[in-house]
Amino acid sequence: MKEISENAKKLLIENIKKLPDSEKHANADGAGLKEILECFFIKDIISYIKRFGEIPDFIPYPQNKIVDFSKAETKLGFKIHPELKELYSLYYFPDIYGDTIHNSTICFNGVFPSTDIYENFNNSSRHFCTIGSEDIFSLEFNNDTGEIYLWDYEYNTYLKIAHSVRELLLKADSIWSVASEDELFPLEDLYEK
């Protein structure tokens, strides 16, 4: 049986207990991105401990800082979508992992973004804002509709993957949850002894 530290067990059990209420709040009508992200981070901590048997070096918590978008909106010449403003105010962004547009996973692992949102709007179509990227793909937010697209640079193709950031976050997986069963610590081990 794999070994897991006592502190990791405590943190794991604590987060497993928090998960049902957190999921309830995240899935409620009108839930903000912060509540959804808090739920994601609880799942992320559980996945990390199950995979590695130890406490993560960094325990993420969504920020909720006020970001002034007035300068960017003046430069862009239009208003930034409220959900995109809410996402930027959390200071965490999604990432993409995969090798093809149809074989990609959207993960949300807490990368600090640039606060200069103006720079992330696509030059060819100013109403698309890049919110995450990988070597050959990027996640694009449509400022007019709030929809999320996966853009393949190589083939210049767009694939709609979510109707909103809210939907994207609710579907996101922890990067630690992408593991084979033999890499994971079974939860039953916590209750043995």
Secondary structure, 3 states (H helix, E strand, C coil): CCCCCHHHHHHHHHHHHHHHHHHHHHHCCCCCHHHHHHHHHHHHHHHHHHHHCCCCCCCCCCCCCCCCCHHHHHHHCCCCCHHHHHHHHHCCEEEEEEEECCEEEEEEEEECCCCCHHHHECCCCCCEEEEEECCCEEEEEECCCCCEEEEECCCCEEEEEECCHHHHHHHCECHHHCCCHHHCCCHHHHHCC
